[in-house]
Amino acid sequence: MRQIVVNSKGRISRTGVEKSVADVLSVQIDYTLFFGSDTASTLTVTADDGLTVNSSGVSGNVVTAILSSGSDGCTYDVKVKLTGTTETKEVIFQVTTRDYDADNAKDYQA
């Protein structure tokens, strides 16, 4: 699991993560510092074509997104929009996919 924290000014702690093409990746986006005591009510998670959002959910002010697929060497934007009773914040982070099996096979070719 990868974790991204949204600070009180709305900036994120990391802008990108990497995954294998074959992996199913869980990413947590923690909005607690940004929202404070505000309660999350609406969540939207979208990704560029080619990367699949298998599921998403929110518990308190922490979003979990499950991501899969992707093509080797491609970078995809993932947008996570969380709305509370008084605030709305959308963050964008990138997922880069690699085909590690293909890379390893190249290393062992004679």
ChimeraX attribute file (.defattr): number of C-alpha atoms within 10 A of each C-alpha:
attribute: neighborCount
match mode: 1-to-1
recipient: residues
	/A:1	10
	/A:2	13
	/A:3	15
	/A:4	20
	/A:5	18
	/A:6	21
	/A:7	15
	/A:8	13
	/A:9	9
	/A:10	15
	/A:11	12
	/A:12	17
	/A:13	13
	/A:14	13
	/A:15	13
	/A:16	16
	/A:17	16
	/A:18	13
	/A:19	19
	/A:20	19
	/A:21	21
	/A:22	16
	/A:23	14
	/A:24	16
	/A:25	20
	/A:26	16
	/A:27	17
	/A:28	18
	/A:29	20
	/A:30	22
	/A:31	23
	/A:32	18
	/A:33	14
	/A:34	19
	/A:35	24
	/A:36	10
	/A:37	12
	/A:38	15
	/A:39	17
	/A:40	22
	/A:41	13
	/A:42	13
	/A:43	16
	/A:44	13
	/A:45	20
	/A:46	16
	/A:47	18
	/A:48	15
	/A:49	9
	/A:50	13
	/A:51	22
	/A:52	16
	/A:53	18
	/A:54	13
	/A:55	12
	/A:56	18
	/A:57	14
	/A:58	17
	/A:59	10
	/A:60	13
	/A:61	22
	/A:62	18
	/A:63	23
	/A:64	21
	/A:65	20
	/A:66	17
	/A:67	21
	/A:68	19
	/A:69	18
	/A:70	24
	/A:71	16
	/A:72	17
	/A:73	11
	/A:74	13
	/A:75	19
	/A:76	18
	/A:77	17
	/A:78	21
	/A:79	16
	/A:80	20
	/A:81	16
	/A:82	23
	/A:83	18
	/A:84	16
	/A:85	12
	/A:86	9
	/A:87	12
	/A:88	15
	/A:89	14
	/A:90	14
	/A:91	18
	/A:92	15
	/A:93	16
	/A:94	17
	/A:95	21
	/A:96	19
	/A:97	23
	/A:98	20
	/A:99	16
	/A:100	14
	/A:101	11
	/A:102	10
	/A:103	11
	/A:104	10
	/A:105	9
	/A:106	10
	/A:107	8
	/A:108	7
	/A:109	6
	/A:110	4
